[in-house]
Amino acid sequence: MSFYRSAVFGIKGLSEYTRSGFESAAKEFNHTDIEVDLTDTHVMITGANSGIGKVTALECAKRQAHVYMVCRDELRGKEAQEEIIYKSNNHNVELHICDLSQPKDVLKFTKEFVQSKKPLNILCNNAGCMINERQLIDNEYEANFATNTLGTYILTTNLIPVLTNNLPARVFTTSSGGMYISRLDPDDLNSTQMSSFKGDLVYSQNKRQQVVMMERLAQRYSSIFFASWHPGWVDTPALRSAMPSFYAKMQTRLRTPEQGAYTLVWLCCLKDIANRYINGEFFQDRTVVSKHLPLAWTKSSNEEEERFMNNLDEICNKYAR
């Protein structure tokens, strides 16, 4: 990571990613875009028991969508489900338990969901983590990568048949502006080349991986609309636990979960999204933005991106056997 990237990202963040940044951007929002009826729209949201995921689940339920909440913790998931049903007066809110950090668990969940023949129109890959100490999943995969990248990839690719059968379909992945400081590393998926493990840099790389993943899946499955997006700096339980010093400095300037979720809710509501935007775009505050900082040298080659996707496919195929 270069000093230049870090400095430019910091300036950009203070200007755009804070609560005041949202309030400034919101002046240009067309609020009628989200005044829609989502009856007969089936939306799956991972990490739906708190923060951005919970707000998105509630807003979709209020608009009469059929919501599939995918949560790791059954107790917290059940509490959130009951609250969403009560506030939305919509009983079509299902709770599914799946730990995105466990590839076998994700594979089992997707297999059962496909077999259930339930429809799915929108997949919101929102669950994520930033673990600041090296941990391994299955004694092989670094935990941040396993959750943020591998789990998202297994979930998405295994649900492609269901999405294809329920067109128009779309997939949205919650990335982060933190990806701006990272260039894709297609091979060191476990971050073993780091001299010392830094969770924030691993997270940044994962978020870059997610953006590339959405671009590449948009090319592979062109009938489905894919996009990644950045919610800004949001006051969520995940941020408080993963970045306590950052939270302490910025807590009065952080966006609320409602402000953070606003773009994802808008993406779910936008009826003609495939006609208005190019497949694979990156959104921030309901606007397409660049995936790279100017002069930051973070763009990867086609060969590197293909190698990254092939590496993911090889891992997935190993679990599928």
Legacy VTK file of the C-alpha trace (Angstrom):
# vtk DataFile Version 3.0
C-alpha trace
ASCII
DATASET POLYDATA
POINTS 321 float
0.000 0.000 0.000
1.440 3.366 -0.990
1.385 6.493 1.156
-0.299 8.279 -1.764
-3.223 5.845 -1.883
-3.708 6.049 1.864
-3.616 9.844 1.903
-6.012 10.306 -1.016
-8.379 7.704 0.426
-8.379 9.479 3.797
-9.213 12.831 2.233
-11.912 11.269 0.069
-13.380 9.467 3.080
-13.646 12.565 5.247
-15.336 14.385 2.390
-17.700 11.702 1.097
-18.073 8.750 3.488
-19.224 10.552 6.631
-22.727 11.553 7.705
-22.245 14.999 6.172
-21.132 13.335 2.946
-24.399 11.396 2.839
-26.460 14.491 3.589
-24.746 16.338 0.755
-25.291 13.487 -1.710
-28.917 13.005 -0.605
-29.825 16.426 -1.977
-29.675 14.882 -5.442
-31.673 11.726 -4.635
-34.955 11.035 -6.414
-36.937 9.603 -3.532
-39.671 8.264 -5.811
-37.179 5.588 -6.913
-37.787 3.713 -3.657
-41.540 4.308 -3.473
-42.291 0.912 -4.967
-44.251 -2.239 -4.208
-41.961 -5.284 -4.018
-44.761 -7.841 -3.810
-43.666 -11.100 -5.509
-40.007 -10.021 -5.283
-37.887 -12.478 -3.300
-34.817 -10.957 -1.654
-32.037 -12.804 0.157
-29.847 -10.761 2.515
-26.808 -12.118 4.337
-25.798 -10.583 7.644
-29.428 -9.550 8.097
-29.641 -9.492 11.893
-27.864 -6.159 12.431
-26.579 -2.988 10.822
-26.986 -2.479 7.086
-28.388 -5.959 6.489
-31.124 -5.574 9.082
-32.155 -2.148 7.780
-32.289 -3.491 4.220
-34.362 -6.491 5.289
-36.809 -4.195 7.091
-37.129 -1.753 4.200
-37.719 -4.563 1.698
-40.273 -6.154 4.036
-42.076 -2.815 4.393
-42.428 -2.825 0.618
-43.968 -6.319 0.811
-41.003 -8.270 -0.539
-40.553 -11.880 0.498
-37.348 -11.694 2.530
-34.871 -14.469 3.256
-32.666 -13.446 6.176
-29.378 -15.375 6.206
-27.696 -15.147 9.607
-24.937 -16.941 11.445
-26.402 -16.679 14.951
-29.849 -18.242 15.338
-30.841 -16.365 18.502
-29.908 -12.916 17.172
-31.393 -13.817 13.814
-34.686 -14.822 15.413
-34.848 -11.599 17.418
-34.250 -9.524 14.291
-36.781 -11.551 12.304
-39.500 -10.972 14.903
-38.726 -7.252 15.018
-38.845 -6.935 11.219
-42.140 -8.812 10.992
-43.630 -6.611 13.714
-42.457 -3.306 12.217
-43.337 -4.193 8.622
-46.517 -6.184 9.282
-45.146 -8.593 6.677
-45.018 -12.246 7.697
-43.106 -13.332 4.592
-39.784 -12.974 6.369
-37.864 -16.232 6.645
-34.785 -16.919 8.743
-32.045 -19.184 7.419
-28.958 -20.085 9.436
-25.646 -20.204 7.593
-22.087 -19.284 8.573
-20.483 -17.610 5.548
-17.009 -18.301 6.960
-17.542 -22.065 6.640
-17.427 -23.229 3.003
-19.088 -26.566 3.777
-21.919 -24.774 5.567
-22.453 -22.399 2.632
-22.416 -25.305 0.176
-24.986 -27.198 2.271
-27.230 -24.151 2.576
-27.213 -23.391 -1.154
-27.846 -27.025 -2.055
-30.878 -27.147 0.232
-32.166 -23.797 -1.019
-31.923 -24.886 -4.662
-33.686 -28.141 -3.844
-36.479 -26.248 -2.079
-37.494 -24.674 -5.412
-38.052 -21.341 -3.674
-37.791 -18.327 -5.990
-35.054 -15.716 -5.696
-34.858 -12.413 -7.565
-32.304 -10.413 -5.571
-29.252 -11.598 -3.655
-27.605 -9.109 -1.288
-24.150 -10.299 -0.241
-23.849 -8.139 2.846
-22.252 -10.335 5.531
-18.593 -9.648 6.199
-15.910 -9.432 8.842
-12.594 -7.870 9.767
-10.619 -10.163 12.039
-7.392 -8.620 13.256
-5.549 -11.839 14.099
-4.733 -14.631 11.670
-7.241 -17.462 11.959
-7.654 -20.422 9.635
-10.867 -22.067 8.458
-10.592 -25.807 7.810
-6.894 -25.406 8.702
-6.398 -23.895 5.278
-8.144 -20.600 4.505
-7.612 -17.282 6.269
-10.846 -16.333 8.035
-11.384 -12.896 6.458
-10.908 -14.331 2.974
-13.108 -17.326 3.811
-15.969 -15.046 4.875
-15.709 -11.980 2.659
-14.583 -13.566 -0.588
-14.872 -17.341 -0.651
-18.193 -17.546 1.194
-19.662 -14.822 -1.014
-18.423 -16.586 -4.135
-19.750 -20.014 -3.164
-23.126 -18.562 -2.179
-23.488 -16.531 -5.357
-22.325 -19.097 -7.891
-24.394 -21.883 -6.378
-27.528 -19.736 -6.488
-27.025 -18.759 -10.141
-29.473 -21.455 -11.376
-32.214 -20.112 -9.096
-31.552 -16.503 -10.125
-31.502 -17.474 -13.798
-34.903 -19.097 -13.394
-36.313 -15.930 -11.793
-35.358 -13.142 -14.160
-35.001 -10.210 -13.945
-32.476 -11.032 -11.244
-29.709 -9.067 -9.592
-26.809 -9.581 -7.187
-25.416 -6.811 -4.972
-22.276 -7.164 -2.895
-21.439 -4.786 -0.066
-17.832 -3.808 -0.669
-16.004 -0.857 0.863
-14.111 2.247 -0.125
-11.271 0.563 1.727
-10.624 -1.388 -1.467
-9.219 1.778 -3.048
-5.885 1.278 -1.303
-5.413 -2.253 -2.665
-4.476 -3.715 -6.017
-5.820 -7.205 -6.700
-3.475 -9.996 -5.684
-4.815 -12.994 -7.630
-2.686 -15.629 -5.934
-1.973 -14.840 -2.268
-5.540 -15.434 -1.153
-4.454 -16.301 2.396
-2.304 -13.170 2.780
0.722 -15.275 3.675
3.146 -12.822 2.063
2.507 -10.159 4.719
5.504 -9.552 6.962
3.033 -9.091 9.816
-0.699 -9.763 9.681
-2.871 -6.628 9.426
-6.605 -7.240 9.419
-7.461 -3.898 7.840
-5.188 -4.540 4.844
-6.549 -8.062 4.420
-10.062 -6.615 4.530
-9.103 -4.038 1.903
-7.817 -6.799 -0.384
-11.017 -8.822 0.172
-13.118 -5.819 -0.786
-11.077 -5.352 -3.972
-11.630 -9.047 -4.682
-15.389 -8.584 -4.320
-15.424 -5.741 -6.845
-13.481 -7.816 -9.374
-15.733 -10.783 -8.638
-18.878 -8.826 -9.480
-17.301 -7.536 -12.716
-16.291 -11.014 -13.799
-19.582 -12.668 -12.864
-21.390 -9.956 -14.838
-19.448 -11.103 -17.886
-19.991 -14.783 -17.169
-23.747 -14.524 -16.449
-24.906 -11.558 -18.501
-28.633 -12.213 -17.978
-28.201 -11.316 -14.272
-27.327 -7.793 -13.117
-24.320 -7.652 -10.762
-22.998 -4.679 -8.832
-20.779 -3.861 -5.868
-21.340 -0.839 -3.685
-19.884 1.178 -0.810
-22.106 2.251 2.134
-19.736 4.881 3.497
-18.409 4.869 7.051
-21.315 3.480 9.062
-21.889 3.075 12.800
-22.462 -0.683 12.980
-21.634 -3.361 15.576
-19.096 -4.801 13.140
-17.207 -1.515 12.818
-17.191 -0.929 16.578
-15.672 -4.337 17.289
-13.214 -4.468 14.378
-11.959 -0.860 14.458
-12.402 0.498 18.004
-9.823 3.290 17.637
-11.347 4.474 14.362
-14.796 4.380 15.952
-13.592 6.409 18.939
-12.238 9.141 16.647
-15.119 9.189 14.177
-18.237 8.180 16.114
-19.890 11.604 15.869
-19.312 11.712 12.098
-20.322 8.178 11.160
-23.417 7.469 9.104
-26.397 5.795 10.702
-27.206 2.245 9.558
-30.229 3.688 7.735
-28.015 6.104 5.801
-25.519 3.342 5.128
-28.199 0.998 3.781
-29.875 3.619 1.612
-28.018 2.751 -1.592
-28.642 -0.986 -1.176
-32.358 -0.396 -0.603
-32.401 1.809 -3.699
-30.639 -0.895 -5.749
-33.254 -3.430 -4.633
-36.112 -1.090 -5.539
-34.880 0.187 -8.901
-37.053 -1.560 -11.476
-35.112 -0.726 -14.651
-31.593 -0.997 -13.290
-30.321 -3.217 -16.126
-31.387 -0.600 -18.674
-29.936 2.353 -16.775
-26.528 0.991 -15.806
-23.709 -1.174 -17.148
-23.499 -4.615 -15.589
-20.750 -4.902 -12.978
-20.656 -1.274 -11.836
-19.588 0.086 -8.424
-22.050 2.385 -6.609
-21.772 4.937 -3.837
-24.668 7.099 -2.666
-26.872 5.933 -5.546
-24.273 6.962 -8.129
-21.815 4.968 -10.235
-18.279 5.855 -9.148
-14.803 4.867 -10.271
-13.309 1.657 -8.914
-9.873 3.238 -8.661
-8.330 6.390 -7.256
-6.584 8.610 -9.822
-2.909 7.732 -10.372
-3.075 4.986 -7.730
-1.957 2.113 -9.987
-4.514 -0.326 -8.612
-5.886 -1.604 -11.920
-5.281 -5.282 -12.628
-4.828 -7.001 -15.979
-7.360 -9.332 -17.582
-4.939 -12.193 -17.036
-4.666 -11.439 -13.315
-8.431 -11.220 -12.901
-8.973 -14.464 -14.801
-6.350 -16.158 -12.633
-8.095 -14.906 -9.508
-11.436 -16.294 -10.667
-9.838 -19.590 -11.665
-8.282 -19.867 -8.210
-11.704 -19.365 -6.629
-13.227 -21.964 -8.938
-10.550 -24.490 -7.982
-11.306 -24.026 -4.292
-15.057 -24.318 -4.891
-14.611 -27.468 -6.976
-12.630 -29.045 -4.155
-15.537 -28.529 -1.734
-18.087 -29.677 -4.310
-16.419 -33.054 -4.746
LINES 1 322
321 0 1 2 3 4 5 6 7 8 9 10 11 12 13 14 15 16 17 18 19 20 21 22 23 24 25 26 27 28 29 30 31 32 33 34 35 36 37 38 39 40 41 42 43 44 45 46 47 48 49 50 51 52 53 54 55 56 57 58 59 60 61 62 63 64 65 66 67 68 69 70 71 72 73 74 75 76 77 78 79 80 81 82 83 84 85 86 87 88 89 90 91 92 93 94 95 96 97 98 99 100 101 102 103 104 105 106 107 108 109 110 111 112 113 114 115 116 117 118 119 120 121 122 123 124 125 126 127 128 129 130 131 132 133 134 135 136 137 138 139 140 141 142 143 144 145 146 147 148 149 150 151 152 153 154 155 156 157 158 159 160 161 162 163 164 165 166 167 168 169 170 171 172 173 174 175 176 177 178 179 180 181 182 183 184 185 186 187 188 189 190 191 192 193 194 195 196 197 198 199 200 201 202 203 204 205 206 207 208 209 210 211 212 213 214 215 216 217 218 219 220 221 222 223 224 225 226 227 228 229 230 231 232 233 234 235 236 237 238 239 240 241 242 243 244 245 246 247 248 249 250 251 252 253 254 255 256 257 258 259 260 261 262 263 264 265 266 267 268 269 270 271 272 273 274 275 276 277 278 279 280 281 282 283 284 285 286 287 288 289 290 291 292 293 294 295 296 297 298 299 300 301 302 303 304 305 306 307 308 309 310 311 312 313 314 315 316 317 318 319 320
